[in-house]
Amino acid sequence: MIFRQVVHDDLGCASYFIGDDKAGIAAVVDPRFEIDEYLDLARYLGVRIAHIFETHNHADHVSGHGRLAAATGATIHIHRLVAPEFAHEPFDHGDEFALGSLRIKALHTPGHRPEHTCFLLSDLHRGDDPWAVLTGDSLFVGDVARPDLAVERTEGARGIYHSLRDQLLSLPDYIEVWPGHLGGSMCGGPGMDLKVASTIGFERLHNAMLAIDDEQEFVDASVAKLGAQPPNFKAIVALNHGPLLTDDVELARLFPQELEQRRQDGALVVDVRTDMQFAEGHIPGSISIPLQRGGFGTKLAWVAGGVEQVIFVASTEEVGRRAGALAAAVGLPKAVRRGGLLAGGWTAWNAEGRPLVKLPRVTVEELGPYLETMPASQVLDVRELAEYETGHIPGSQNVPWHDVNGIPAGIDPEHRIVVICASGQRAGTAASLLQHFGATDVVHVAGGGVPKWGALGGTLSEPVGVA
């Protein structure tokens, strides 16, 4: 049989290319928006993609089911509860599908979403017993799914508890676990691992959430560890439920004067170069979200949700188009089509001698003198609240980077603002947002953050709850 895991590193998503090469037939489970890799695999293996299976209606990324169905003629299968606005074949719990020697059995596992379904795989060439389960957004390596993307959070947590106990943990220990997300995805908790797979037995022994036998204790633990919800998730759910998206995303090439006019008219300019390059000079009002860092798509969705036009500034046009594809994958295809990219890349802006803005950077080692000469209230800690409460620079203010939608209350935009996080990555984007909203003297703490400041002997507050 054919079994290939296809990982979308930026979004932490995993999809699966499965089938029978002798029968010449294949299926894709949870396809990502960019479908070229599936088409390449089909050509390489000499098979036809005849089926597309969705574990659920996704909330963190736009599915590629529409584009893949248009390219191959494949039938889309999704649980009956979804009732989407496109041609499909609904399935129910226990339904089975045969692709040559590959047998696929649907296991309804609600909780993350009411329709969520896992797929149990058997290779009939080797035996009737199943060998693997595609767990989608239910059981991950080291953690379980979040319960708050479709129903009330405690109701969702109870659903996950029973799905795990009644379905997945009833499987033999040797069954391989292949999840729909890896570490870094927002659909799970902090325990998610970057490992690509596990087994039911190993997770039973070492997954902390599976060790909780009491239902109420499980619900309390699930709710307590919830972070911010995936940005733009309601719009993404609507796109995945609505008429199929079948078109590729083409970005208009905008020359510097066109870009500047669009920016003045309200378009959001996103600079995807490195934060070092952004610091050395960038288009006034642009936002820094480096493409080479993981989580670009998620960050972009937070910043650009609701924006009518997004324009990318990159080192080259090819890099700008990659940013556009990721933007479409997180539910922003219209904003990208209405916007575009800087024609000729960054060199084109420089060649015309157009205005540049710099963003000062300091290392953690250089931070001390800055703190001595400015009010502590002008230090903005852009980590999540749970991180901030583990210890922070005394007097600093906390606004998670994705909540910087203006100059925060209590911050004077005409005086120096030092922006810090845990590593420097979130602080870079937050510092650019402050500049975008009119702050005149912003400093980005790069190459580390609060933990490193403490390790170097810098003063930190006591963690919340520590006497």
C-alpha atoms as one frame of an Amber mdcrd trajectory, in Angstrom:
protein
   0.000   0.000   0.000   0.958   3.672  -0.311   1.378   5.797   2.788   3.012
   9.224   2.747   2.760  11.978   5.348   2.917  15.498   3.873   3.815  18.155
   6.454   3.064  21.863   6.121   5.880  23.169   8.312   4.658  26.748   8.613
   1.185  25.824   9.896   2.179  22.597  11.671  -0.386  20.610   9.634  -0.040
  17.041   8.409  -1.950  15.530   5.494  -1.765  12.018   4.101  -1.394  10.476
   0.652  -2.645   6.875   0.878  -3.685   4.173  -1.580  -2.723   1.021  -3.461
  -0.128   1.288  -6.201  -1.062  -2.067  -7.721  -4.684  -0.980  -8.036  -3.551
   2.439  -9.296  -5.765   4.373  -6.888  -5.071   6.878  -4.100  -6.718   9.298
  -1.697  -5.598  12.429   0.118  -6.669  13.026   3.722  -6.918  16.652   4.916
  -5.259  18.233   1.857  -3.501  21.549   2.326  -4.234  24.497   0.034  -1.056
  24.001  -2.024  -1.757  20.777  -3.940   1.302  20.374  -6.184   2.980  17.792
  -3.925  -0.035  15.455  -4.127  -0.142  15.733  -7.903   3.598  15.072  -8.099
   3.242  11.978  -5.891   0.400  10.650  -8.024   2.467  11.020 -11.203   5.557
   9.499  -9.571   3.658   6.477  -8.236   1.476   6.058 -11.300  -1.834   6.302
  -9.444  -5.054   8.289  -9.773  -6.276  10.453  -6.901  -9.904   9.325  -6.736
 -10.896  10.328  -3.195 -10.422  13.199  -0.770 -11.219  12.617   2.918 -11.617
  15.355   5.513 -11.369  14.541   9.207 -13.389  17.706   9.904 -14.120  21.227
   8.721 -10.797  22.885   9.500 -10.520  26.115  11.474  -6.827  26.960  11.162
  -6.170  26.602   7.440  -8.040  26.624   4.145  -8.399  23.141   2.738  -7.137
  22.247  -0.706 -10.094  19.936  -1.345 -11.611  22.281  -3.919  -8.437  22.745
  -5.936  -7.567  19.046  -5.695 -11.042  17.942  -6.778 -10.905  20.333  -9.728
  -7.474  19.022 -10.742  -8.284  15.303 -10.424 -12.053  14.808 -10.417 -11.771
  13.149  -7.006 -14.833  12.724  -4.778 -14.806  14.657  -1.497 -15.899  12.704
   1.586 -16.791  14.442   4.861 -18.987  13.586   7.866 -22.706  14.042   7.396
 -22.904  16.649  10.175 -20.902  19.167   8.125 -23.477  19.434   5.307 -21.175
  21.666   3.224 -22.202  23.820   0.277 -20.377  21.717  -2.319 -20.736  18.342
  -4.018 -19.607  15.568  -1.697 -20.380  12.101  -0.367 -21.249  12.160   3.339
 -20.174   9.354   5.629 -21.184   8.152   9.089 -19.471   6.368  11.939 -18.395
   2.885  10.924 -18.529   3.448   7.169 -15.753   1.695   5.257 -14.021   2.479
   1.968 -11.846   0.194  -0.167  -8.980   1.484  -2.288  -7.567  -1.748  -3.677
  -5.970  -3.499  -0.704  -6.363  -0.434   1.527  -9.410  -0.374   3.795 -10.431
   2.856   5.505 -12.910   2.850   8.404 -14.477   6.034   9.775 -14.448   6.489
  13.565 -16.609   9.417  14.680 -14.638  11.251  17.386 -16.448  14.525  18.237
 -15.063  17.155  20.589 -12.649  19.330  18.667 -15.595  19.804  16.339 -18.912
  17.900  16.354 -18.192  16.203  13.009 -14.606  15.192  13.752 -13.708  11.736
  12.433 -10.584   9.568  12.599  -9.692   7.033   9.923  -8.570   3.507  10.804
  -6.350   1.922   8.129  -5.916  -1.756   7.203  -3.605  -3.240   4.569  -5.441
  -6.342   3.348  -2.303  -7.626   1.594  -0.833  -8.173   5.060  -3.934  -9.002
   7.070  -7.382  -7.881   8.120  -6.243  -6.192  11.322  -5.827  -2.397  11.289
  -2.297  -1.054  11.668  -2.696   2.728  11.876  -5.176   5.464  12.698  -5.195
   8.966  11.229  -6.256  10.920  14.310  -6.775  14.349  12.744  -7.393  16.895
  15.498  -8.243  14.512  18.325  -5.116  12.757  19.598  -1.698  14.277  18.964
   1.794  13.105  19.853   2.068  14.218  23.478  -1.253  16.046  23.769  -4.903
  16.200  22.713  -6.899  18.687  20.656  -8.327  21.973  21.896 -12.082  21.927
  22.554 -13.187  25.498  21.830 -13.400  25.979  18.058 -17.002  24.955  17.393
 -18.834  24.430  20.672 -18.701  25.705  24.234 -15.284  24.755  25.597 -16.384
  22.467  28.429 -18.832  20.670  26.135 -16.045  20.201  23.593 -13.673  18.887
  26.265 -16.251  16.331  27.392 -16.651  15.242  23.785 -12.898  14.754  23.393
 -12.726  12.821  26.683 -15.358  10.319  25.511 -13.962  10.080  21.979 -10.553
   9.209  23.379 -11.912   6.711  25.913 -14.620   5.113  23.772 -12.861   5.037
  20.410  -9.113   5.584  20.279  -8.033   4.045  23.590 -10.076   0.951  22.792
  -7.674   0.225  19.934  -4.726  -2.174  20.404  -1.495  -0.661  21.713   0.410
  -1.468  18.506  -1.786   0.783  16.354   0.274   3.636  14.937  -0.962   7.179
  15.596  -0.579   9.632  12.719  -1.948  13.059  13.761  -3.271  15.997  11.753
  -0.952  18.438  13.500   2.571  18.559  14.882   4.105  20.811  17.531   3.600
  24.486  16.774   0.009  24.205  15.610  -2.635  26.217  17.460  -5.112  23.312
  17.353  -3.455  21.574  20.291  -1.832  22.368  23.595   1.705  23.017  24.816
   2.486  19.290  25.088   2.358  18.676  21.334   5.528  17.105  20.003   7.349
  17.693  16.730   7.536  13.918  16.259   5.552  12.855  13.223   3.912   9.757
  14.732   3.460   7.599  17.809   1.428   4.542  18.883  -1.702   4.101  20.966
   0.354   2.212  23.571   3.052   4.855  23.893   0.525   7.667  24.166  -1.436
   5.667  26.748   1.722   5.475  28.860   3.243   8.923  28.302   0.561  11.404
  27.203  -0.290  13.393  30.336  -3.855  14.117  29.215  -4.582  10.417  28.682
  -3.463   9.704  32.234  -6.456  11.659  33.574  -9.238   9.142  34.247 -11.749
  11.503  35.826 -13.947  13.307  33.292 -14.254  16.588  35.202 -10.531  16.680
  35.903  -9.876  16.168  32.180 -12.287  18.992  31.299 -10.655  21.343  33.815
  -7.162  20.524  32.508  -8.236  21.008  28.874  -9.775  24.404  29.547  -6.954
  25.619  31.794  -4.266  25.276  29.124  -6.169  26.979  26.299  -4.251  29.723
  24.530  -5.512  32.280  22.065  -7.815  30.871  19.415  -6.443  30.567  15.874
  -6.798  33.942  14.152  -9.429  34.341  11.461 -10.802  30.897  12.327 -14.467
  31.703  11.759 -13.698  33.012   8.270 -11.593  29.913   7.536 -14.407  27.599
   8.664 -16.798  29.487   6.386 -14.436  29.181   3.413 -14.040  25.438   3.989
 -17.814  25.002   4.322 -18.819  27.196   1.421 -18.500  26.859  -2.356 -15.264
  25.202  -3.415 -12.191  27.372  -3.901 -10.617  26.151  -7.129  -8.464  29.043
  -8.355  -4.794  29.612  -7.679  -3.758  32.910  -6.093  -2.117  35.308  -8.539
  -0.460  38.388  -7.032  -0.470  41.657  -8.936   2.987  43.159  -9.523   2.960
  46.641  -8.063   5.709  49.133  -8.812   6.900  51.429  -6.009   4.611  54.341
  -6.858   1.599  52.036  -7.105   2.481  50.385  -3.811   2.849  53.732  -2.048
  -0.510  54.933  -3.362  -2.198  51.702  -2.242  -0.569  52.046   1.179  -1.862
  55.595   1.554  -5.317  54.360   0.586  -5.293  51.791   3.416  -3.566  48.672
   2.078  -1.500  46.756   4.631   2.148  46.373   3.571   3.810  43.271   5.022
   7.597  42.978   4.819   8.592  39.292   4.760  12.375  39.797   4.792  14.378
  38.966   7.922  13.916  41.178  10.980  17.556  42.283  10.562  16.853  43.480
   7.017  13.681  45.188   8.193  15.624  46.967  10.953  18.150  48.341   8.474
  15.437  49.998   6.397  11.813  49.421   5.470   8.850  51.106   3.806   7.180
  53.528   6.236   4.137  51.950   7.868   4.995  48.388   6.854   4.748  45.414
   9.233   7.538  42.893   9.780   6.595  39.186   9.574   9.682  37.233   8.426
   8.815  34.398   6.064  11.802  32.276   7.046  10.419  31.846  10.579   7.820
  29.225  11.461   4.269  30.404  11.969   4.302  33.080   9.264   0.779  32.236
   8.112  -0.678  32.320  11.603   0.985  35.653  12.403  -0.241  37.100   9.142
  -3.810  35.986   9.853  -3.706  37.774  13.206  -2.373  41.001  11.741  -4.298
  41.045   8.465  -7.666  39.612   9.460 -10.339  41.998   8.166  -7.891  43.927
   5.951  -9.103  44.477   2.381  -5.668  44.557   0.695  -2.359  42.940   1.644
   0.826  43.799  -0.270   4.012  41.798   0.254   7.508  43.229   0.210  10.160
  40.554  -0.232  13.754  40.220  -1.338  12.520  38.720  -4.628   9.171  38.283
  -6.363   9.422  34.499  -5.951   9.573  34.884  -2.163   6.634  37.277  -2.313
   4.563  34.671  -4.161   5.351  32.093  -1.472   4.004  34.546   1.084   0.869
  34.934  -1.028   0.276  31.170  -1.080   0.537  31.036   2.714  -1.830  33.990
   2.992  -4.424  32.100   0.958  -3.940  29.039   3.190  -4.958  31.045   6.273
  -8.100  32.472   4.758  -6.869  35.667   3.081  -7.163  34.918  -0.657  -9.347
  37.951  -1.419  -7.073  40.373   0.423  -4.062  39.022  -1.484  -5.777  39.144
  -4.874  -6.816  42.749  -4.206  -3.296  43.588  -3.073  -0.159  42.106  -4.588
   3.613  42.242  -4.254   6.409  44.726  -4.821   7.519  44.239  -8.432  11.246
  43.600  -8.636  11.568  42.926  -4.915  13.211  45.178  -2.357  15.832  46.387
  -4.837  13.127  48.188  -6.816  12.202  50.372  -3.826  15.816  51.175  -3.053
  16.672  51.898  -6.679  14.182  54.773  -6.746  15.631  56.317  -3.596  12.311
  56.165  -1.793  11.919  56.923   1.947  13.097  54.355   4.466  12.447  53.914
   8.179  14.792  52.074  10.524  13.918  49.999  13.599  16.653  50.090  16.270
  17.638  46.742  17.764  19.461  45.872  20.973  20.596  42.535  22.282  19.621
  41.298  25.717  23.213  41.899  26.835  22.871  45.572  25.828  19.500  46.072
  27.491  20.647  47.296  30.917  21.558  50.894  30.005  18.230  51.336  28.232
  16.293  50.256  31.309  18.286  52.636  33.504  17.354  55.702  31.440  13.625
  55.187  30.817  10.439  54.473  32.792   9.759  50.785  33.345   6.211  51.370
  32.111   7.632  51.960  28.606   8.880  48.354  28.462   6.291  46.337  26.571
   6.379  42.568  27.169   4.515  40.965  24.253   4.523  37.370  25.477   1.312
  35.565  26.423  -0.044  36.344  29.898   0.889  32.882  31.193   4.499  33.518
  30.153   4.486  37.009  31.648   3.300  35.630  34.983   6.273  33.258  35.219
   8.483  36.327  35.685   8.924  39.680  33.950  10.914  42.919  34.106   9.429
  44.813  37.076   7.063  47.566  35.979   6.834  46.353  32.393   3.448  46.199
  30.716   2.026  43.069  29.127   0.133  43.055  25.842   0.433  39.823  23.805
   1.877  40.710  20.412  -1.281  39.684  18.532  -3.311  42.148  20.606  -1.208
  45.163  19.604  -3.903  46.881  17.533  -2.890  50.421  18.426  -0.702  52.171
  20.992  -1.481  50.335  24.269  -3.027  52.295  27.125  -0.365  53.699  29.432
   2.300  53.788  26.710   3.514  57.203  25.533   4.059  56.969  21.742   6.356
  60.012  21.758   8.867  58.476  24.167  11.086  55.424  23.799   9.329  52.040
  23.903  11.380  48.886  24.406   9.649  45.745  23.110  10.624  42.317  24.425
   9.359  38.738  24.258  11.030  35.376  24.933  13.214  35.003  21.842  12.995
  38.279  19.939  10.721  37.001  17.152   7.349  38.188  18.433   8.937  41.407
  19.670  10.067  42.227  16.133   6.555  42.056  14.732   5.112  43.923  17.727
   7.722  46.688  17.411   6.833  47.148  13.734   3.155  47.341  14.685   3.902
  50.125  17.176   5.731  52.030  14.447   2.793  51.405  12.122   0.437  52.951
  14.683   2.582  56.059  15.099   5.159  55.429  17.825   8.268  57.457  17.072
  11.020  55.750  19.128  10.681  51.967  19.252  13.476  49.542  20.175  13.308
  45.823  19.351  15.058  43.488  21.824  16.493  40.802  19.535  18.428  37.566
  19.974  16.675  36.575  23.176  14.255  37.989  25.675  13.019  37.873  29.238
  14.303  34.363  30.091  17.794  35.271  28.874  17.654  38.573  30.775  16.970
  36.619  33.963  19.714  34.087  33.203  22.198  36.947  32.792  21.335  38.211
  36.265  18.744  40.807  35.330  15.995  41.530  37.838  12.693  39.717  37.320
   9.475  39.739  39.287   8.493  36.679  41.278   6.260  34.253  39.349   2.566
  34.629  40.110   1.598  32.347  42.980   5.115  32.196  44.461   5.302  33.534
  47.984
